[in-house]
């Protein structure tokens, strides 16, 4: 039996960082794990963070 886990918004944000490559690689490994799950709430938080902090257009965020 595998242990499923939810990924927090902070982990997803690290997937987009360009400044902290070690954290980015670790975050990508977590996100790509077959037992990782992401909730709708976390996706909403990520979208807002990418728009506000990363200044991405909504089309890019989508």
Residue, then its C-alpha position, 0 to 999 in steps of 0.5 A: x500500500x502506498x501513502x498518498x500525500x497532498x502537496x502544499x502551495x509552497x512546494x508548487x511555488x518552488x517549482x517556478x523559482x529561478x533563484x533557488x535551484x536546489x529547492x526547485x529540483x526537490x519540489x519538482x521531485x515531490x510534485x512528480x511523485x506518483x503518490x502526490x495529490x494537489x487540491x483545487x484550493x492549492x491550485x487556486x492559491x498557486x494561480x494567485x501567487x503566480x499572478x501577484x508575485x511572479x507577475x505572470x499574465x492570466x493566460x500564462x497562469x492558465 
